[in-house]
Amino acid sequence: MPTLQTWAPDPRSAHSDHNLFFAARPPRPVADRIRQVWQLAGTDSRLRESTLHLSILPVERAATPDPWLVDDLCSRMDRFRFPAFTLVFDRLQTWQTGVDKHDRAIVLTTEDGHDSLRAMADALRAKALPGRHPKTALRPHVTLAYGPGFAEERLLAVPVRWTISEVVLVDSLVGQTRHVPLGCWPLSAH
């Protein structure tokens, strides 16, 4: 049964942009494994534990999300069907995220899994946002932190295996390191 939350503006978010997107959030065992990887990484940057996610499909960025859009997305997702799939994250990389050379994201990523993630993004786009968004390039990754990062990628001796078993509509309060789940839908078993 999908979990739905009727969206209403949060008074604490009055001075923040909202970034709506579909994502997967790691279940506790995967989040615990990510924490272990992070502890072994040898960096002083702070792990973004409360916002760990795999981005799947952007929806919109706005000063205030349109409540009609949120309700429509949740309604469209009611009968969303897609099989669960597994990604194997096997490396840490530092990605440049902005114009400033100090704007760097430290990410957990993989060279594999693009096809499964792209297929899911396409299915979400067709179901929830028909005709609204062109296809975008996707590279499976989880942003762990922002900071100086590493000069070269680091391969993990023991990769992080994550079976993506649900999709979540997220309202990210930009600059507040806060994600509000607006709806959650399980994927079908393999």
C-alpha positions as semicolon CSV with decimal commas, in nm:
position;residue;x (nm);y (nm);z (nm)
1;M;0,000;0,000;0,000
2;P;0,154;0,337;-0,097
3;T;0,227;0,585;0,175
4;L;0,083;0,925;0,094
5;Q;0,127;1,249;0,277
6;T;-0,097;1,542;0,193
7;W;0,141;1,823;0,114
8;A;0,112;2,151;0,300
9;P;0,373;2,425;0,323
10;D;0,602;2,399;0,624
11;P;0,635;2,737;0,797
12;R;1,001;2,657;0,871
13;S;1,068;2,646;0,497
14;A;0,936;2,992;0,408
15;H;1,281;3,120;0,312
16;S;1,402;2,819;0,118
17;D;1,381;2,694;-0,236
18;H;1,215;2,357;-0,280
19;N;1,360;2,092;-0,506
20;L;1,107;1,817;-0,585
21;F;1,240;1,490;-0,721
22;F;1,186;1,115;-0,724
23;A;1,453;0,916;-0,543
24;A;1,532;0,598;-0,357
25;R;1,641;0,613;0,007
26;P;1,870;0,344;0,145
27;P;1,714;0,099;0,390
28;R;1,886;0,077;0,729
29;P;2,132;-0,207;0,640
30;V;2,247;-0,018;0,329
31;A;2,273;0,311;0,521
32;D;2,479;0,130;0,788
33;R;2,710;-0,007;0,520
34;I;2,748;0,342;0,369
35;R;2,845;0,473;0,714
36;Q;3,111;0,201;0,740
37;V;3,250;0,296;0,399
38;W;3,254;0,660;0,506
39;Q;3,444;0,586;0,828
40;L;3,712;0,406;0,626
41;A;3,732;0,686;0,366
42;G;3,961;0,904;0,577
43;T;3,804;1,245;0,527
44;D;3,703;1,520;0,768
45;S;3,394;1,611;0,567
46;R;3,062;1,544;0,741
47;L;2,852;1,255;0,609
48;R;2,507;1,378;0,502
49;E;2,334;1,091;0,685
50;S;1,987;1,244;0,699
51;T;1,968;1,304;0,323
52;L;2,131;0,994;0,171
53;H;1,945;0,909;-0,149
54;L;1,975;0,798;-0,508
55;S;1,824;1,062;-0,739
56;I;1,605;0,916;-1,012
57;L;1,399;1,192;-1,173
58;P;1,384;1,570;-1,117
59;V;1,038;1,727;-1,101
60;E;1,080;2,100;-1,033
61;R;1,260;2,360;-0,830
62;A;1,045;2,643;-0,700
63;A;1,012;2,893;-0,418
64;T;0,690;2,715;-0,322
65;P;0,584;2,381;-0,471
66;D;0,247;2,378;-0,639
67;P;0,015;2,173;-0,410
68;W;-0,189;2,067;-0,714
69;L;0,126;1,927;-0,877
70;V;0,219;1,731;-0,563
71;D;-0,133;1,585;-0,532
72;D;-0,139;1,502;-0,903
73;L;0,199;1,327;-0,885
74;C;0,090;1,121;-0,584
75;S;-0,236;1,028;-0,755
76;R;-0,059;0,925;-1,078
77;M;0,187;0,711;-0,881
78;D;-0,090;0,513;-0,714
79;R;-0,066;0,233;-0,971
80;F;0,302;0,267;-1,058
81;R;0,463;-0,070;-1,132
82;F;0,833;-0,135;-1,177
83;P;1,048;-0,431;-1,071
84;A;1,297;-0,391;-0,788
85;F;1,660;-0,397;-0,906
86;T;2,003;-0,410;-0,748
87;L;2,288;-0,164;-0,789
88;V;2,642;-0,237;-0,675
89;F;2,825;0,080;-0,572
90;D;3,196;0,010;-0,589
91;R;3,382;0,344;-0,580
92;L;3,415;0,684;-0,417
93;Q;3,475;0,982;-0,644
94;T;3,493;1,358;-0,611
95;W;3,276;1,548;-0,856
96;Q;3,299;1,918;-0,936
97;T;2,952;2,061;-0,870
98;G;2,983;2,431;-0,946
99;V;3,193;2,702;-1,099
100;D;3,407;2,741;-0,788
101;K;3,681;2,475;-0,774
102;H;3,594;2,425;-0,406
103;D;3,237;2,316;-0,489
104;R;3,292;1,941;-0,474
105;A;3,066;1,651;-0,395
106;I;3,204;1,324;-0,261
107;V;2,991;1,049;-0,412
108;L;2,945;0,674;-0,390
109;T;2,901;0,555;-0,747
110;T;2,934;0,272;-0,996
111;E;3,015;0,225;-1,361
112;D;2,727;-0,025;-1,389
113;G;2,351;0,001;-1,339
114;H;2,285;0,281;-1,583
115;D;2,034;0,079;-1,786
116;S;1,818;-0,019;-1,486
117;L;1,818;0,332;-1,344
118;R;1,745;0,489;-1,683
119;A;1,456;0,244;-1,741
120;M;1,310;0,335;-1,402
121;A;1,346;0,708;-1,473
122;D;1,172;0,658;-1,809
123;A;0,889;0,463;-1,644
124;L;0,847;0,735;-1,378
125;R;0,850;1,007;-1,642
126;A;0,583;0,826;-1,847
127;K;0,361;0,764;-1,543
128;A;0,400;1,082;-1,337
129;L;0,522;1,348;-1,581
130;P;0,406;1,254;-1,932
131;G;0,544;1,500;-2,184
132;R;0,691;1,730;-1,919
133;H;1,059;1,643;-1,904
134;P;1,307;1,538;-2,170
135;K;1,529;1,243;-2,092
136;T;1,832;1,332;-1,884
137;A;2,164;1,158;-1,846
138;L;2,175;0,955;-1,527
139;R;2,475;0,821;-1,345
140;P;2,392;0,617;-1,036
141;H;2,539;0,794;-0,733
142;V;2,476;0,884;-0,372
143;T;2,616;1,219;-0,255
144;L;2,785;1,150;0,078
145;A;2,934;1,490;0,157
146;Y;3,065;1,816;0,022
147;G;3,429;1,901;0,074
148;P;3,779;1,871;-0,068
149;G;3,733;1,503;-0,157
150;F;3,999;1,281;-0,307
151;A;4,256;1,341;-0,580
152;E;4,169;1,006;-0,742
153;E;3,877;0,769;-0,721
154;R;3,886;0,503;-0,451
155;L;3,767;0,153;-0,531
156;L;3,592;-0,028;-0,248
157;A;3,729;-0,365;-0,140
158;V;3,371;-0,466;-0,051
159;P;3,109;-0,287;-0,265
160;V;2,777;-0,160;-0,132
161;R;2,489;-0,371;-0,269
162;W;2,155;-0,194;-0,267
163;T;1,829;-0,341;-0,392
164;I;1,611;-0,049;-0,493
165;S;1,272;-0,159;-0,361
166;E;1,075;0,166;-0,337
167;V;1,056;0,511;-0,491
168;V;0,995;0,829;-0,291
169;L;0,878;1,176;-0,393
170;V;1,106;1,413;-0,201
171;D;1,077;1,782;-0,119
172;S;1,435;1,894;-0,058
173;L;1,459;2,220;0,133
174;V;1,759;2,370;-0,040
175;G;2,031;2,485;0,197
176;Q;1,869;2,326;0,502
177;T;1,996;1,968;0,458
178;R;1,639;1,853;0,503
179;H;1,430;1,615;0,292
180;V;1,055;1,580;0,339
181;P;0,905;1,262;0,189
182;L;0,575;1,338;0,017
183;G;0,488;0,987;-0,098
184;C;0,645;0,643;-0,110
185;W;0,564;0,356;-0,347
186;P;0,701;0,000;-0,330
187;L;0,848;-0,167;-0,635
188;S;0,746;-0,519;-0,730
189;A;0,962;-0,816;-0,629
190;H;1,223;-0,941;-0,878
